[in-house]
Amino acid sequence: MKLYRLYRRQSLRLSLSEAWDFFSSPHHLNDITPEFFNVRITSDVPDRIYAGLLIAYRMKAVFGFPMTWLSEISHCDEPNYFIYQQRIGPFKFWSHEVRLTEQDQGVVLEDVMFYAMPLGWLGVILNQLLIADRLDRIFAVRRDYIEAKWGSDD
């Protein structure tokens, strides 16, 4: 199984509590993702996340085909970080850590993702041809949204 790693870092001009309130809320997911992703939360979610929380989604991320995703907030240390992991979904493995670190003029937002594709060598090719680019686009849209909303020190 080939494991892929993505890392993104962005400095933001907002307080740690503002950053936590925004990034830990599943309700903002469509605001920070491209239109092609078309995410819809299908489970009830509270205003505040916690370890053990399950969140169900429907999305059309690849070729417009609807797919189900169930993620679990596996770790949560408010307001510093949370990790959500796919329990049901298109990847063989998916883990995404969102870390917020206070700095002089705001916060540093870091994303650390690990994922593995299904389908063996076909999944490796699919990742090279489509998935890696889609993930880059998702985080580019998020970066641009965040910079427009709060500014950035990057």
Secondary structure, 3 states (H helix, E strand, C coil): CCEEEEEEEEEECCCHHHHHHHHCCHHHHHHHCCHHHCCEECCCCCCCCCCCCEEEEEEEEECCEEEEEEEEEEEEECCCEEEEEEEECCCCEEEEEEEEEEECCEEEEEEEEEEECCCCHHHHHHHHHHHHHHHHHHHHHHHHHHHHHHCECC
